[in-house]
Amino acid sequence: MTAAFGTHLKDWRGRRRLSQLDLALSANVSARHVAFLETGRSKPSREMVI
């Protein structure tokens, strides 16, 4: 599930032409956290998914 979420997140971000930093600033998280979510190193919280 985590890897699938990361793949979908990266695809979604790419279609919108957002950098990890842009997405992180919009979501009030660190760019490092976004990177960890995309690689599956970190699990998304319910709030992050929404």
N, CA, C and O atoms as a GROMACS GRO file, in nm:
protein
  200
    1MET      N    1   0.082  -0.119   0.000
    1MET     CA    2   0.000   0.000   0.000
    1MET      C    3   0.086   0.125   0.000
    1MET      O    4   0.058   0.218  -0.075
    2THR      N    5   0.190   0.130   0.082
    2THR     CA    6   0.273   0.249   0.093
    2THR      C    7   0.344   0.279  -0.039
    2THR      O    8   0.350   0.394  -0.082
    3ALA      N    9   0.399   0.175  -0.104
    3ALA     CA   10   0.468   0.197  -0.231
    3ALA      C   11   0.370   0.245  -0.337
    3ALA      O   12   0.403   0.331  -0.419
    4ALA      N   13   0.248   0.188  -0.336
    4ALA     CA   14   0.147   0.231  -0.433
    4ALA      C   15   0.110   0.377  -0.411
    4ALA      O   16   0.093   0.452  -0.507
    5PHE      N   17   0.097   0.417  -0.286
    5PHE     CA   18   0.066   0.556  -0.256
    5PHE      C   19   0.176   0.648  -0.308
    5PHE      O   20   0.149   0.750  -0.370
    6GLY      N   21   0.301   0.610  -0.283
    6GLY     CA   22   0.414   0.690  -0.328
    6GLY      C   23   0.419   0.705  -0.478
    6GLY      O   24   0.448   0.814  -0.529
    7THR      N   25   0.391   0.598  -0.549
    7THR     CA   26   0.388   0.602  -0.696
    7THR      C   27   0.278   0.695  -0.745
    7THR      O   28   0.300   0.776  -0.835
    8HIS      N   29   0.161   0.683  -0.684
    8HIS     CA   30   0.049   0.770  -0.723
    8HIS      C   31   0.078   0.916  -0.689
    8HIS      O   32   0.045   1.006  -0.766
    9LEU      N   33   0.138   0.938  -0.575
    9LEU     CA   34   0.172   1.075  -0.535
    9LEU      C   35   0.270   1.138  -0.633
    9LEU      O   36   0.253   1.252  -0.673
   10LYS      N   37   0.372   1.062  -0.670
   10LYS     CA   38   0.472   1.115  -0.762
   10LYS      C   39   0.410   1.142  -0.899
   10LYS      O   40   0.441   1.244  -0.961
   11ASP      N   41   0.325   1.054  -0.947
   11ASP     CA   42   0.256   1.075  -1.075
   11ASP      C   43   0.167   1.198  -1.069
   11ASP      O   44   0.167   1.281  -1.160
   12TRP      N   45   0.090   1.209  -0.960
   12TRP     CA   46   0.000   1.323  -0.942
   12TRP      C   47   0.078   1.454  -0.942
   12TRP      O   48   0.039   1.551  -1.006
   13ARG      N   49   0.190   1.454  -0.869
   13ARG     CA   50   0.274   1.574  -0.860
   13ARG      C   51   0.333   1.609  -0.996
   13ARG      O   52   0.342   1.726  -1.032
   14GLY      N   53   0.374   1.507  -1.070
   14GLY     CA   54   0.432   1.530  -1.202
   14GLY      C   55   0.333   1.586  -1.302
   14GLY      O   56   0.366   1.675  -1.381
   15ARG      N   57   0.209   1.535  -1.298
   15ARG     CA   58   0.105   1.586  -1.388
   15ARG      C   59   0.075   1.732  -1.361
   15ARG      O   60   0.038   1.806  -1.452
   16ARG      N   61   0.090   1.773  -1.238
   16ARG     CA   62   0.064   1.912  -1.201
   16ARG      C   63   0.190   1.999  -1.205
   16ARG      O   64   0.186   2.118  -1.173
   17ARG      N   65   0.299   1.938  -1.244
   17ARG     CA   66   0.427   2.008  -1.256
   17ARG      C   67   0.468   2.077  -1.126
   17ARG      O   68   0.512   2.192  -1.127
   18LEU      N   69   0.452   2.004  -1.016
   18LEU     CA   70   0.492   2.055  -0.885
   18LEU      C   71   0.622   1.988  -0.842
   18LEU      O   72   0.640   1.868  -0.862
   19SER      N   73   0.709   2.064  -0.784
   19SER     CA   74   0.829   2.004  -0.724
   19SER      C   75   0.790   1.948  -0.588
   19SER      O   76   0.683   1.978  -0.535
   20GLN      N   77   0.877   1.867  -0.532
   20GLN     CA   78   0.852   1.816  -0.397
   20GLN      C   79   0.841   1.932  -0.299
   20GLN      O   80   0.760   1.928  -0.207
   21LEU      N   81   0.923   2.034  -0.318
   21LEU     CA   82   0.919   2.150  -0.229
   21LEU      C   83   0.786   2.224  -0.242
   21LEU      O   84   0.727   2.264  -0.142
   22ASP      N   85   0.738   2.244  -0.365
   22ASP     CA   86   0.610   2.312  -0.384
   22ASP      C   87   0.496   2.238  -0.315
   22ASP      O   88   0.413   2.298  -0.247
   23LEU      N   89   0.494   2.105  -0.333
   23LEU     CA   90   0.390   2.026  -0.269
   23LEU      C   91   0.403   2.031  -0.117
   23LEU      O   92   0.304   2.042  -0.045
   24ALA      N   93   0.526   2.022  -0.068
   24ALA     CA   94   0.549   2.025   0.076
   24ALA      C   95   0.502   2.157   0.137
   24ALA      O   96   0.439   2.157   0.243
   25LEU      N   97   0.530   2.266   0.072
   25LEU     CA   98   0.487   2.396   0.123
   25LEU      C   99   0.335   2.406   0.125
   25LEU      O  100   0.278   2.461   0.219
   26SER      N  101   0.269   2.354   0.023
   26SER     CA  102   0.123   2.355   0.018
   26SER      C  103   0.062   2.267   0.127
   26SER      O  104  -0.044   2.300   0.181
   27ALA      N  105   0.128   2.156   0.158
   27ALA     CA  106   0.076   2.060   0.256
   27ALA      C  107   0.127   2.085   0.398
   27ALA      O  108   0.092   2.012   0.490
   28ASN      N  109   0.210   2.187   0.414
   28ASN     CA  110   0.268   2.220   0.545
   28ASN      C  111   0.348   2.104   0.604
   28ASN      O  112   0.338   2.074   0.723
   29VAL      N  113   0.427   2.040   0.519
   29VAL     CA  114   0.520   1.935   0.562
   29VAL      C  115   0.655   1.966   0.500
   29VAL      O  116   0.667   2.059   0.420
   30SER      N  117   0.756   1.890   0.535
   30SER     CA  118   0.888   1.913   0.478
   30SER      C  119   0.901   1.842   0.342
   30SER      O  120   0.833   1.743   0.316
   31ALA      N  121   0.988   1.895   0.259
   31ALA     CA  122   1.015   1.831   0.130
   31ALA      C  123   1.072   1.692   0.152
   31ALA      O  124   1.049   1.601   0.072
   32ARG      N  125   1.146   1.675   0.259
   32ARG     CA  126   1.202   1.544   0.292
   32ARG      C  127   1.091   1.443   0.320
   32ARG      O  128   1.101   1.327   0.280
   33HIS      N  129   0.986   1.487   0.388
   33HIS     CA  130   0.874   1.398   0.415
   33HIS      C  131   0.805   1.356   0.285
   33HIS      O  132   0.768   1.240   0.269
   34VAL      N  133   0.787   1.450   0.193
   34VAL     CA  134   0.728   1.418   0.064
   34VAL      C  135   0.815   1.315  -0.008
   34VAL      O  136   0.763   1.219  -0.065
   35ALA      N  137   0.945   1.334  -0.006
   35ALA     CA  138   1.036   1.239  -0.070
   35ALA      C  139   1.024   1.101  -0.005
   35ALA      O  140   1.023   0.999  -0.075
   36PHE      N  141   1.015   1.097   0.127
   36PHE     CA  142   1.002   0.970   0.198
   36PHE      C  143   0.869   0.902   0.165
   36PHE      O  144   0.863   0.780   0.154
   37LEU      N  145   0.763   0.980   0.150
   37LEU     CA  146   0.634   0.923   0.111
   37LEU      C  147   0.642   0.862  -0.028
   37LEU      O  148   0.589   0.753  -0.052
   38GLU      N  149   0.707   0.931  -0.119
   38GLU     CA  150   0.717   0.882  -0.257
   38GLU      C  151   0.801   0.756  -0.269
   38GLU      O  152   0.776   0.673  -0.356
   39THR      N  153   0.899   0.741  -0.184
   39THR     CA  154   0.984   0.622  -0.191
   39THR      C  155   0.933   0.508  -0.104
   39THR      O  156   0.986   0.398  -0.110
   40GLY      N  157   0.831   0.534  -0.022
   40GLY     CA  158   0.777   0.431   0.065
   40GLY      C  159   0.850   0.420   0.196
   40GLY      O  160   0.822   0.330   0.276
   41ARG      N  161   0.943   0.509   0.220
   41ARG     CA  162   1.020   0.507   0.345
   41ARG      C  163   0.935   0.554   0.463
   41ARG      O  164   0.963   0.521   0.579
   42SER      N  165   0.832   0.633   0.433
   42SER     CA  166   0.743   0.684   0.535
   42SER      C  167   0.600   0.650   0.497
   42SER      O  168   0.566   0.649   0.379
   43LYS      N  169   0.516   0.623   0.596
   43LYS     CA  170   0.376   0.591   0.571
   43LYS      C  171   0.293   0.719   0.580
   43LYS      O  172   0.315   0.800   0.669
   44PRO      N  173   0.200   0.737   0.488
   44PRO     CA  174   0.118   0.858   0.492
   44PRO      C  175   0.015   0.851   0.605
   44PRO      O  176  -0.042   0.746   0.632
   45SER      N  177  -0.007   0.963   0.668
   45SER     CA  178  -0.112   0.970   0.769
   45SER      C  179  -0.246   0.991   0.696
   45SER      O  180  -0.251   1.023   0.577
   46ARG      N  181  -0.352   0.971   0.769
   46ARG     CA  182  -0.484   0.990   0.711
   46ARG      C  183  -0.500   1.135   0.662
   46ARG      O  184  -0.557   1.159   0.555
   47GLU      N  185  -0.450   1.230   0.739
   47GLU     CA  186  -0.458   1.372   0.701
   47GLU      C  187  -0.379   1.399   0.573
   47GLU      O  188  -0.421   1.480   0.489
   48MET      N  189  -0.265   1.333   0.558
   48MET     CA  190  -0.182   1.354   0.440
   48MET      C  191  -0.253   1.303   0.315
   48MET      O  192  -0.247   1.367   0.210
   49VAL      N  193  -0.319   1.191   0.327
   49VAL     CA  194  -0.390   1.134   0.212
   49VAL      C  195  -0.504   1.224   0.169
   49VAL      O  196  -0.527   1.245   0.050
   50ILE      N  197  -0.573   1.278   0.266
   50ILE     CA  198  -0.688   1.367   0.236
   50ILE      C  199  -0.635   1.498   0.185
   50ILE      O  200  -0.713   1.588   0.153
   0.00000   0.00000   0.00000
